[in-house]
């Protein structure tokens, strides 16, 4: 139980990498079409972006919940990942490269899970 925070952060990082590979390498054309359909349905780019982030959070919820066989951990992982994605997009104006993006997520997610499971 002492390193649960670390395992959750690692699995969430793996989940994010797998999500990126699935969305942008395997289902790229489908995802772009889905994005267009969603954008036409909601008529606002920011709503389309939030829906995208919610769908990504749903993916992480499923992946992490299955990995740990625990819905609470899945919900927390999806929640913190969503909050970080939305926050850094709104608050950090400069473009981050892949390593910076992954590092930001890992550090904040680790601190979040240390606060919950590490103390």
N, C-alpha and C positions, 0 to 999 in steps of 0.2 A: 504494500500500500504506500510505502514511502516514496517510490518513484512513479506512482501512477500519473502524476502531473506531467512527467517527462514522456511517458509512453503515449499519453493522449496527444500531446503536442507533436510528437513524431508521426503518429497515425493521421492526425489532421493535416500535416505537411504532405504525407503520402497521398491522402485523399485529394488535396488540392492539385498535386502533380497529375494524378490519374484523371481528375476532372478536366484539367487543361488538355491533356492528351486526347481524351475522348471527344471533347467539344471541338477543338481546333484542328485535330489531325484526322479523326475518323468520321465525325458527323458534321464537318464544317459547313457543307452546303445546306444540309437540313437545318442546322442551327441558325444560319443566316436567313433562311426562309421563315423559320419560326419567329425570329426577331422581327422580320418585316410584318408578319401577321399580327404579332403582339403590338408593334408600333402603330399599325393601322387601326387596331382595336381601341387603343387607349389614347391615341392622338397627342401624345406628349413624350418627347425623348426621355425626360427624367423618370416618367412612370415606367417606360420600357426598361430603363436601366435598373430601377428598383425591382421590377419583376425578374429580371435576369439575376440579380443578387439573391433574391428569395429562392429562385430555382436552384442556384448554386448552393445555398444554405441547406435546401432540401436534400441535395445530393450528399453533402457532408453529414447531415443528420443520419441518413440511411447507412452510409459507409461506416461511420464511427460507431453507430449503435450496433451494427452487426459485428464489427471488430471486437467490441468490448461486451457484447450481449447485455447492453445497459442503455435504456432509453434516456435516462437522466444525463449521462455523459454525452450522448448524441445530441440532445437538445442544447446543452451548454456549449459544445463544440460548434454547432451550427450558429448559435447566437453570437459567440465571440468572433467567429470568422466574418459573419455578416456585419457586425458593428465595426470591425477593423476595415473591411473593404469600403464600406460607406464613408467612414471617418477619413481614411487617408485619401480617398478620392475628393472629398469636399474640402479638406483642410490642407493637404499638401499639394501645392500647385505645380511643382516641378514633376517631370516624368521620371519614374523610378525604373531602373533596369530590373531584370528578373531576380538577380541575387539580392538586391536591396529590398525588393518586394517580399520575397520569401523570408528574408532575415527579419524584417519588420513584423511580419505575421508570427514567426516562430518566437521572437522575444516577447511580444505582447501576449500571445496565447500561453506561453510558458508561465509568465507572471500571473496571468489569470488563473491558471490551473494550480500553480503553487499556492495562491491565496485560498483556493478551495480545498485542495487535497494534500498540500504539502505541509501545512501547519498543524 
